[in-house]
């Protein structure tokens, strides 16, 4: 058995979380990865809201009227807006992952560009759907 102490490898990462600002550079892909997980959970929870909508419609005019009233409050509209944005974000980011699955767009420039495309596309698609919902007159 050797009596020499083993040398510790040099540590090239920060030892404390507060030092991350000095060493870690923001990456859009990291933020999108976290947001993809959060929107997945939000979609699962938001689906309950949609299920209540369908059940209230099936239950008759009075329950549907109560749901419609809540859906048109600021909180209800915010929930629907958030759910619709999460749906489009998750969809666009899923397409981005499918592109990666077939072996394309792995270089840093493409990863960053794809991330920004996902962000912009999700906002634009959400805006289009909400514009159609509120600007196109309903026909009875």
C-alpha positions in Angstrom: 0.0 0.0 0.0 1.4 3.4 -0.9 1.9 5.9 1.8 1.7 8.9 -0.6 -1.5 10.9 -0.2 -3.5 11.1 -3.4 -3.7 14.6 -5.0 -7.1 16.1 -5.3 -8.2 17.1 -8.7 -8.5 20.8 -9.4 -12.1 22.0 -9.1 -13.1 24.2 -12.1 -16.7 24.9 -11.0 -18.1 27.3 -8.5 -18.3 25.9 -5.0 -21.3 28.0 -3.9 -24.5 28.9 -5.7 -24.0 32.6 -5.1 -21.0 32.5 -7.3 -23.0 31.3 -10.3 -23.4 34.8 -11.5 -19.7 35.1 -11.9 -19.2 31.9 -13.8 -22.5 30.8 -15.4 -23.6 32.4 -18.6 -27.4 32.5 -19.5 -28.4 30.0 -22.1 -31.8 30.1 -23.8 -31.9 26.3 -24.0 -31.7 26.0 -20.2 -34.6 28.4 -19.7 -36.7 26.6 -22.4 -36.0 23.2 -20.8 -37.3 24.4 -17.4 -40.2 26.2 -19.1 -41.1 23.1 -21.1 -41.4 21.1 -17.9 -43.5 23.8 -16.1 -45.8 24.2 -19.1 -46.3 20.4 -19.2 -47.5 20.5 -15.5 -49.6 23.6 -16.3 -51.3 21.9 -19.2 -52.2 18.9 -17.0 -53.7 21.2 -14.4 -55.3 23.4 -17.1 -57.0 20.4 -18.6 -59.1 20.2 -15.4 -60.3 23.7 -16.2 -61.3 22.5 -19.8 -62.9 19.4 -18.4 -65.0 21.5 -16.0 -66.1 23.6 -19.0 -67.2 20.5 -20.9 -69.0 19.0 -17.9 -70.8 22.3 -17.2 -71.9 22.5 -20.8 -73.3 19.0 -20.5 -75.0 19.7 -17.2 -77.2 22.4 -18.6 -77.6 26.2 -19.0 -77.3 27.1 -15.3 -74.0 25.3 -14.6 -72.6 26.5 -18.0 -73.7 30.1 -17.1 -71.7 29.9 -13.9 -68.7 28.6 -15.7 -69.0 31.2 -18.4 -69.2 33.9 -15.8 -66.0 32.7 -14.1 -64.2 32.3 -17.4 -64.9 35.9 -18.3 -63.5 37.3 -15.0 -59.9 38.6 -15.1 -58.7 35.5 -13.3 -60.5 33.2 -15.7 -59.2 35.0 -18.7 -55.7 34.9 -17.3 -56.0 31.2 -16.7 -57.2 30.6 -20.3 -54.5 32.9 -21.7 -51.8 31.1 -19.7 -53.2 27.7 -20.7 -53.3 28.6 -24.4 -49.8 30.0 -24.3 -48.5 26.9 -22.5 -50.2 24.7 -25.1 -48.5 26.5 -28.0 -45.2 26.7 -26.2 -45.2 23.0 -25.4 -46.3 22.2 -29.0 -43.5 24.4 -30.6 -40.8 23.1 -28.2 -42.0 19.6 -28.9 -41.4 20.1 -32.6 -38.0 21.5 -31.8 -37.2 18.3 -29.9 -38.5 16.2 -32.8 -36.0 18.0 -35.1 -33.3 17.1 -32.6 -34.5 13.5 -32.5 -33.9 13.1 -36.2 -30.4 14.5 -35.8 -30.6 18.1 -36.9 -29.9 21.5 -35.4 -27.4 20.5 -32.7 -24.8 23.2 -33.2 -24.9 26.1 -30.7 -26.2 28.7 -33.2 -29.1 26.4 -34.3 -30.0 25.5 -30.7 -30.2 29.2 -29.8 -32.0 30.2 -32.9 -34.5 27.4 -32.5 -35.1 28.5 -28.9 -36.0 32.0 -29.9 -38.2 30.7 -32.7 -40.1 28.6 -30.1 -40.6 31.7 -27.9 -41.7 34.0 -30.7 -43.9 31.3 -32.4 -45.7 30.5 -29.1 -46.5 34.2 -28.5 -47.6 34.8 -32.1 -49.8 31.7 -32.2 -51.4 32.6 -28.9 -52.1 36.1 -30.1 -53.6 34.8 -33.4 -56.0 32.5 -31.5 -57.0 35.2 -29.1 -57.4 37.8 -31.8 -59.7 35.4 -33.7 -61.7 34.6 -30.6 -62.3 38.3 -29.8 -62.2 40.0 -33.2 -64.2 37.6 -35.4 -67.9 38.2 -34.9 -69.8 35.2 -33.6 -72.5 33.8 -35.8 -75.6 32.3 -34.3 
